[in-house]
């Protein structure tokens, strides 16, 4: 009984750890900063920290290889025999409709995985700042209008499709210096347990709706059946 409680405790601890969010932070302002944090662990991926002391590796001089005499007799390349693969046999057994049904079941399994996996992601922060400019004031105004017509609907689509807690978008024209600039700050959190759940469900759906039917209907017909055909 004690062993059972220990096993249940370990499973509960693993589930609790997998429920903790992994936080990914991306910041861009002339250079990209990328970091990942989980619990008390924080890793800076970009830019990577350089080691304090770099050891120089001595390059060993390689002796020149002696040239081997070329053989006069060149063997003829072997002709590869064409073999029917599993997909060709499935097509012969189930026909065009069977292939279409197999593709539909595969696409449905993948689509379900993406829908379930999207719930694991949350945009904690999404802040974008754009500065638009040109050599001429009128050109800057036109460029500013075109940029607003693109980025604001795009931001609206992101906010409506993805779970976003804080978002900010600013577009400013630069009539003085005419410079173009961009900066953004994004914090994305992911729950590993939800991703594992989405992947597990997808694997079972692919197994029963795609892999098993493909293997079942891709067997070569017996010689007796071939003679009758």
C-alpha positions as CSV (number, residue, x, y, z in Angstrom):
1,X,0.0,0.0,0.0
2,X,2.9,2.3,0.8
3,X,4.4,1.7,-2.6
4,X,1.1,2.6,-4.3
5,X,1.0,5.9,-2.5
6,X,4.6,6.7,-3.4
7,X,3.8,5.9,-7.1
8,X,0.7,8.1,-7.0
9,X,2.7,10.9,-5.3
10,X,5.4,10.8,-8.0
11,X,2.7,10.9,-10.8
12,X,1.1,13.9,-9.1
13,X,4.4,15.7,-8.8
14,X,5.2,15.1,-12.5
15,X,1.8,16.3,-13.5
16,X,2.2,19.4,-11.3
17,X,5.7,20.1,-12.8
18,X,4.3,19.7,-16.4
19,X,1.5,22.1,-15.6
20,X,3.9,24.9,-14.7
21,X,4.3,27.3,-17.6
22,X,7.4,27.6,-19.7
23,X,7.9,31.3,-20.4
24,X,9.7,32.5,-23.5
25,X,10.7,36.1,-23.8
26,X,11.6,37.7,-27.2
27,X,12.8,41.3,-27.3
28,X,13.9,43.2,-30.4
29,X,15.4,46.7,-30.5
30,X,18.3,46.8,-33.0
31,X,19.3,43.3,-31.6
32,X,17.4,40.2,-30.6
33,X,17.2,38.9,-27.1
34,X,15.8,35.5,-26.5
35,X,15.4,33.8,-23.1
36,X,13.5,30.8,-21.6
37,X,12.4,30.5,-18.0
38,X,10.9,27.5,-16.2
39,X,10.4,27.6,-12.4
40,X,13.8,28.9,-11.1
41,X,15.7,28.0,-14.2
42,X,16.5,30.7,-16.7
43,X,18.4,30.3,-19.9
44,X,19.6,33.1,-22.2
45,X,19.7,31.6,-25.8
46,X,20.4,34.7,-27.8
47,X,22.9,36.2,-27.5
48,X,24.9,33.4,-26.0
49,X,27.3,34.2,-23.2
50,X,30.9,33.9,-24.2
51,X,33.2,31.8,-22.1
52,X,35.8,33.7,-20.1
53,X,38.7,31.7,-21.3
54,X,38.9,30.1,-24.7
55,X,41.4,27.3,-25.1
56,X,43.2,27.3,-28.4
57,X,43.3,23.9,-29.9
58,X,46.5,22.9,-31.6
59,X,45.9,21.7,-35.1
60,X,47.7,18.5,-35.9
61,X,49.4,18.3,-39.2
62,X,48.0,15.6,-41.3
63,X,50.4,13.6,-43.5
64,X,49.6,13.7,-47.1
65,X,47.9,10.5,-48.3
66,X,49.7,8.6,-51.0
67,X,47.8,8.5,-54.2
68,X,46.4,5.1,-54.8
69,X,46.7,3.7,-58.3
70,X,43.5,3.9,-60.3
71,X,41.9,0.6,-61.1
72,X,41.5,0.0,-64.8
73,X,38.4,-2.2,-64.4
74,X,35.3,-0.2,-63.5
75,X,32.5,-2.4,-62.1
76,X,29.1,-1.9,-63.8
77,X,26.4,-0.4,-61.6
78,X,23.8,-2.8,-60.4
79,X,20.3,-2.2,-61.7
80,X,17.9,-1.7,-58.9
81,X,14.7,-3.6,-59.2
82,X,11.5,-1.6,-58.8
83,X,9.5,-2.7,-55.8
84,X,5.9,-1.7,-55.0
85,X,5.8,0.3,-51.7
86,X,3.1,0.3,-49.1
87,X,1.3,3.3,-50.6
88,X,1.1,1.7,-54.1
89,X,-0.3,-1.5,-52.7
90,X,-2.8,0.4,-50.6
91,X,-3.9,2.3,-53.8
92,X,-4.3,-1.0,-55.7
93,X,-6.4,-2.5,-52.9
94,X,-8.6,0.4,-51.8
95,X,-8.6,2.6,-54.9
96,X,-8.8,6.4,-55.2
97,X,-11.6,6.8,-52.7
98,X,-9.6,4.9,-50.1
99,X,-6.7,7.2,-50.5
100,X,-8.9,10.2,-50.2
101,X,-10.4,8.9,-47.0
102,X,-7.0,8.1,-45.6
103,X,-5.8,11.7,-46.3
104,X,-9.0,13.2,-44.8
105,X,-8.5,11.1,-41.6
106,X,-4.8,12.2,-41.4
107,X,-5.7,15.9,-41.9
108,X,-8.4,15.7,-39.2
109,X,-6.0,14.2,-36.7
110,X,-3.4,16.9,-37.4
111,X,-6.0,19.7,-37.3
112,X,-7.3,18.4,-34.0
113,X,-3.8,18.4,-32.6
114,X,-3.2,22.1,-33.6
115,X,-6.6,23.1,-32.1
116,X,-5.8,21.4,-28.8
117,X,-2.2,22.6,-28.8
118,X,-3.2,26.2,-29.4
119,X,-4.8,26.2,-25.9
120,X,-1.4,25.6,-24.4
121,X,-0.1,28.9,-25.6
122,X,-0.8,32.3,-24.0
123,X,0.6,35.6,-25.1
124,X,1.3,37.3,-21.8
125,X,2.6,40.5,-23.5
126,X,2.7,41.7,-27.1
127,X,4.0,45.2,-27.6
128,X,5.0,46.4,-31.1
129,X,6.3,49.9,-32.0
130,X,6.9,51.0,-35.6
131,X,8.3,54.2,-36.8
132,X,7.7,55.1,-40.4
133,X,9.6,57.8,-42.4
134,X,10.7,58.8,-45.8
135,X,12.8,61.5,-47.6
136,X,9.6,63.5,-48.3
137,X,6.8,64.5,-45.9
138,X,4.0,63.5,-48.3
139,X,5.7,60.2,-48.9
140,X,5.9,59.7,-45.2
141,X,2.2,60.3,-44.8
142,X,1.3,57.8,-47.5
143,X,3.7,55.2,-46.1
144,X,2.2,55.8,-42.6
145,X,-1.3,55.2,-43.9
146,X,-0.4,52.0,-45.7
147,X,1.4,50.7,-42.6
148,X,-1.6,51.4,-40.4
149,X,-3.9,49.7,-42.9
150,X,-1.8,46.5,-42.6
151,X,-0.6,46.2,-39.0
152,X,-3.7,47.2,-37.1
153,X,-6.0,44.5,-38.8
154,X,-3.1,42.0,-38.3
155,X,-3.0,42.8,-34.6
156,X,-6.8,42.5,-34.3
157,X,-6.6,39.0,-36.0
158,X,-3.9,37.9,-33.5
159,X,-5.8,39.1,-30.5
160,X,-9.0,37.4,-31.7
161,X,-7.4,34.1,-32.5
162,X,-4.9,33.7,-29.7
163,X,-5.2,34.2,-26.0
164,X,-3.5,37.6,-25.3
165,X,-3.4,39.2,-21.9
166,X,-1.6,42.5,-22.7
167,X,-1.1,44.0,-26.1
168,X,0.0,47.4,-27.4
169,X,0.6,48.6,-31.0
170,X,1.9,52.1,-31.9
171,X,2.7,53.4,-35.3
172,X,4.3,56.9,-35.5
173,X,5.4,58.9,-38.6
174,X,8.8,60.5,-38.6
175,X,8.5,63.7,-40.6
176,X,11.8,65.2,-39.2
177,X,14.5,62.7,-40.0
178,X,12.5,60.2,-42.1
179,X,13.8,57.1,-40.3
180,X,12.3,53.7,-40.3
181,X,12.5,51.7,-37.1
182,X,10.8,48.7,-35.4
183,X,10.8,47.3,-31.9
184,X,8.8,44.6,-30.2
185,X,8.6,42.8,-26.9
186,X,6.8,39.4,-26.6
187,X,6.3,37.1,-23.7
188,X,4.8,33.7,-24.5
189,X,3.9,31.1,-21.9
190,X,3.4,27.4,-22.7
191,X,1.9,24.6,-20.5
192,X,3.8,21.4,-21.4
193,X,1.0,19.1,-20.1
194,X,-1.5,20.5,-22.6
195,X,1.0,20.0,-25.5
196,X,1.7,16.4,-24.4
197,X,-2.1,15.8,-24.2
198,X,-2.6,17.2,-27.7
199,X,0.3,15.1,-29.1
200,X,-0.9,11.9,-27.4
201,X,-4.5,12.2,-28.7
202,X,-3.1,12.9,-32.2
203,X,-0.9,9.8,-32.0
204,X,-3.8,7.5,-31.1
205,X,-6.0,9.0,-33.8
206,X,-3.2,8.6,-36.4
207,X,-2.7,5.0,-35.2
208,X,-6.3,3.8,-35.5
209,X,-7.4,6.0,-38.4
210,X,-4.3,6.1,-40.7
211,X,-1.5,3.7,-39.7
212,X,-3.6,0.5,-39.0
213,X,-5.8,0.9,-42.1
214,X,-2.8,1.6,-44.2
215,X,-1.0,-1.6,-43.0
216,X,-4.2,-3.7,-43.2
217,X,-5.0,-2.8,-46.8
218,X,-1.5,-2.7,-48.1
219,X,-0.8,-6.5,-48.0
220,X,0.0,-8.2,-51.3
221,X,-2.8,-10.5,-52.5
222,X,-2.2,-14.2,-52.3
223,X,-1.1,-16.1,-55.4
224,X,-4.5,-17.9,-55.7
225,X,-6.3,-14.6,-55.7
226,X,-4.0,-13.2,-58.3
227,X,-4.7,-16.2,-60.6
228,X,-8.4,-15.7,-60.2
229,X,-8.0,-12.0,-61.1
